[in-house]
Each structure stands twice: as structure tokens, then as C-alpha cells.
Amino acid sequence: MDALQRNARTLIVVHCAATLFMVGLIWTIHYVHYPLFAYVGETTYVDFQDAHVERIGRLLFAPWLIEATTLAGVLALAFLGGHKTLRVPAIFNGAAMAVVLVISGFWSAPAHGKLADGFDSSVHQQLMTANLIRSLAWTICGISAIWLLVATQADSRPSRFKR
């Protein structure tokens, strides 16, 4: 815990960077990429879907892993390390990430599995709806990460009222 305490600011900066990358990525996917699924022709859709899953998976693997790992560190700091000012944003961040994980596992991944056999407009619509919720949850993660960053900055400033 001592090393975590000494590197709290760095941990939170890395967490914030990874989270904000993921927020930008999920909104790009939601607003640009997923809607375009409907415009891919039948003959190329299965290959397109396969390529999408593979490429997006490679793109998000490291930042999402970094985000999750650093969130665990932030939660440890907030609840085991005595950084009480981090508790509320850490709880919001953790809860929103739980929503992201549930939606990813129970709706998004299965929808991609169904779409791997070919485009289905009802499955595509389910994916879009689930992804909107996931995008909003990730936005809460981003807001919480910024809140954590601001809270650590406030904690690190010497108070003019301390003696």
C-alpha cells in the first residue's frame, strides 16, 4: 500500500487517461461505426463483422485493462489508503464500470455473436440500445475519473490555513 500511496497521483492520471480514451472510443463506435453496420452489403457483412470484432478488440484491450487495473488501485486508495476525498467519485466510477461490464457481457458480446452469422436489423437495434446505455455509463466513468483527478489535485495543494 505504501507504493500505491506514493504514486497515487500518477495512478489517477493514468486511470483518467485510459478512461477518457475509452469514453472517446465508445462514443465513436456508437455514433459512427455501429450505425454503419446497416449499410454493409449482405455478401460482405459476415467478414465485416468479424473484422470489426477483431480490430476493436485489439484497440480496446490495453486501455480497458489499464482502466480496470487502475480503478482497482483507486478503490484501494479510497477505502484502504485513507484518501477519503476519493471515495464518492471512486464509487461512481466503480458502479458505472460495473454497468459497462454487465452490458458488454450480457448484451453487446452476444449481439456481436448473433451478427457474426449475418446482419439482422432487430439484433442491430438491440446492440445500438445496449451500447447507448454503455456509452452513457462510460461517460460517467470519464466524469468520475476527472473528479478523481481534481480531488487529488486539491489534496496535494498545501492549505493556507494549516500551521
Legacy VTK file of the C-alpha trace (Angstrom):
# vtk DataFile Version 3.0
C-alpha trace
ASCII
DATASET POLYDATA
POINTS 163 float
0.000 0.000 0.000
2.954 2.357 0.607
3.992 2.308 -3.060
0.355 2.885 -4.036
0.164 5.852 -1.641
3.384 7.384 -3.022
2.191 7.003 -6.605
-1.455 7.971 -6.066
-1.328 10.995 -8.360
0.359 9.044 -11.175
-2.125 6.201 -10.770
-5.054 8.578 -11.072
-3.572 10.412 -14.075
-3.059 7.084 -15.877
-6.566 5.992 -14.885
-8.051 9.238 -16.178
-6.165 8.987 -19.483
-7.229 5.368 -20.087
-10.821 6.126 -19.120
-11.101 9.174 -21.343
-9.625 7.192 -24.247
-12.336 4.574 -23.713
-15.058 7.230 -23.474
-13.954 8.669 -26.818
-13.724 5.222 -28.368
-17.164 4.069 -27.216
-18.866 7.247 -28.474
-17.056 6.920 -31.812
-18.238 3.336 -32.061
-21.770 4.318 -31.061
-22.162 7.378 -33.256
-20.041 6.449 -36.282
-19.268 2.766 -36.513
-22.320 0.841 -35.264
-24.812 2.806 -37.400
-22.758 1.944 -40.486
-23.365 -1.784 -39.880
-26.727 -1.343 -41.597
-25.031 -0.179 -44.822
-22.689 -3.127 -45.318
-23.872 -5.416 -48.092
-25.080 -8.956 -47.418
-22.220 -10.571 -49.292
-19.535 -8.829 -47.212
-21.297 -8.409 -43.858
-20.006 -11.564 -42.131
-16.392 -10.679 -42.996
-17.019 -7.079 -41.961
-18.451 -8.131 -38.580
-15.529 -10.487 -37.975
-13.017 -7.751 -38.817
-14.854 -5.261 -36.598
-14.748 -7.557 -33.559
-11.080 -8.400 -34.119
-9.886 -4.828 -34.709
-11.949 -3.187 -31.989
-10.860 -5.919 -29.593
-7.193 -5.207 -30.313
-7.762 -1.458 -29.989
-9.570 -1.552 -26.659
-7.710 -4.402 -24.926
-4.798 -2.433 -23.414
-6.652 0.782 -22.464
-9.545 -1.142 -20.921
-7.139 -3.367 -18.986
-5.256 -0.282 -17.782
-8.533 1.391 -16.852
-9.716 -1.624 -14.843
-6.376 -2.143 -13.116
-6.001 1.486 -12.156
-9.619 1.633 -10.987
-8.816 -1.221 -8.595
-5.889 0.852 -7.314
-8.069 3.936 -6.951
-10.646 1.961 -4.968
-7.855 0.640 -2.745
-6.587 4.179 -2.149
-10.079 5.454 -1.409
-11.051 2.753 1.051
-7.816 1.265 2.390
-5.401 4.135 1.930
-7.259 6.841 3.763
-7.939 9.066 0.753
-11.497 9.835 1.829
-11.982 12.564 -0.796
-11.685 9.853 -3.455
-14.463 7.669 -2.092
-17.519 9.199 -3.770
-16.009 9.538 -7.259
-14.430 6.077 -6.918
-17.826 4.580 -6.045
-19.464 6.307 -9.029
-16.629 5.142 -11.277
-16.808 1.567 -9.994
-20.590 1.397 -10.277
-20.563 2.801 -13.820
-17.810 0.353 -14.805
-19.931 -2.482 -13.399
-22.765 -1.350 -15.704
-20.326 -1.290 -18.646
-19.160 -4.813 -17.855
-22.681 -6.205 -17.439
-23.881 -4.657 -20.697
-20.733 -5.781 -22.527
-21.055 -9.349 -21.282
-24.793 -9.865 -21.396
-25.881 -7.729 -24.374
-23.068 -6.417 -26.578
-20.930 -9.547 -26.916
-23.946 -11.832 -27.520
-25.301 -9.373 -30.122
-21.970 -9.436 -31.950
-22.116 -13.226 -31.787
-25.542 -13.212 -33.442
-24.432 -10.658 -36.025
-21.463 -12.893 -36.909
-23.949 -15.048 -38.860
-25.224 -12.076 -40.869
-26.910 -8.725 -40.404
-30.194 -8.752 -38.510
-31.845 -5.360 -38.038
-33.540 -6.297 -34.747
-30.248 -7.549 -33.255
-28.531 -4.432 -34.589
-31.147 -2.261 -32.873
-30.650 -4.169 -29.610
-26.896 -3.598 -29.945
-27.448 0.129 -30.518
-29.752 0.427 -27.497
-27.433 -1.522 -25.205
-24.458 0.447 -26.475
-26.160 3.768 -25.772
-26.527 2.752 -22.138
-22.933 1.503 -22.126
-21.747 4.786 -23.675
-23.595 6.803 -21.029
-22.150 4.609 -18.263
-18.654 5.077 -19.690
-19.280 8.818 -19.764
-19.993 8.621 -16.029
-16.670 6.777 -15.696
-14.990 9.660 -17.516
-16.639 12.312 -15.360
-15.684 10.336 -12.258
-12.078 9.986 -13.450
-11.841 13.754 -13.930
-13.419 14.220 -10.489
-10.744 11.901 -9.026
-8.033 13.933 -10.748
-9.416 17.205 -9.393
-9.780 15.681 -5.914
-6.149 14.552 -5.862
-5.035 17.974 -7.058
-6.990 19.577 -4.223
-5.494 17.072 -1.746
-1.942 17.788 -2.898
-2.204 21.582 -2.546
-0.954 22.904 0.770
-3.701 24.603 2.700
-3.014 28.173 3.690
-4.903 27.505 6.920
-2.612 24.682 8.093
0.153 25.544 10.535
LINES 1 164
163 0 1 2 3 4 5 6 7 8 9 10 11 12 13 14 15 16 17 18 19 20 21 22 23 24 25 26 27 28 29 30 31 32 33 34 35 36 37 38 39 40 41 42 43 44 45 46 47 48 49 50 51 52 53 54 55 56 57 58 59 60 61 62 63 64 65 66 67 68 69 70 71 72 73 74 75 76 77 78 79 80 81 82 83 84 85 86 87 88 89 90 91 92 93 94 95 96 97 98 99 100 101 102 103 104 105 106 107 108 109 110 111 112 113 114 115 116 117 118 119 120 121 122 123 124 125 126 127 128 129 130 131 132 133 134 135 136 137 138 139 140 141 142 143 144 145 146 147 148 149 150 151 152 153 154 155 156 157 158 159 160 161 162
